[in-house]
């Protein structure tokens, strides 16, 4: 009886592991193809074999130097634009999210619950519903086709994503605040000098999410930038390389650019994944 049970359990586990392996291979295959063919030397567009026959770094060199292509497709400028927007948005968004989260966690004021409920309800609506309205508001202010417009759009509504950070602050004992208040510290001093130094996991989590969003966004950036290629981000630039006018020349550079774009956020995540996980798990303890 015991042997029969163990056999069935091992058989079931074997099928589960086999299924997970197959799914993992399917999931990883496009990334493997992308990386390998970014070093491909032969051919101009997609091929039906996995392993390149010739290996070269020329695709990456051409990507950053613009050799052999259209000068209007300026990947280094797009990369710099994206980096600038992501950094400014990250700083503003992180400060906004943490301050709003601390206020809802520690302060008790009239309509606090109502503000939290409104924020959660607004967060349920997908962002693309307001993109057209945002575009016309920016156009009325003369901010379309500028990097400033992207920073405003990515950072102004960041405070609505306070739920996880608030949950983390709820786990920090209020006795620390009370002791600091007795010693004469203000709410501002308590936040910057006591709470934040103890909140490294949630700070790292907020920084990562605030940076990755602008770095990978395409739809909003495309609507705001229109046809102004000088201020394109890498997401729009890579999509432009896939258009019929450029794909025959830029397909391999597109693959190389996709790898280059993934490198910063991959390294950042690998470096800080410990704190990222701690921030998510601790932030989900209390609401």
Beta strands, then each sheet from edge to edge (+ up, - down):
end
